[in-house]
């Protein structure tokens, strides 16, 4: 009796071609904040609904930079102090 394994007698099943799904909107509603810089970033985020996944990173990084700039601008332009009429 031989210890050798029998040769495969069947061909492997053919591999079907795979096509990734195209971009699909998430359906998230856009709520404006009233702050033009932030609203522009939100509008830019809506663009990813029409991009394949490998295009999302560039948009996310761009929006992140814009939001950081908006937050930084809050530090450079302090809000006016309330009027004190106790004198």
Secondary structure, 3 states (H helix, E strand, C coil): CCCCCCCCCCCCCCCCCCCCCCCCCCCCCCCCCCCHHHHHHHHHHHHHHHCCHHHHHHHHHHHHHHHHHHHHHHHHCCCCCCCCCCC
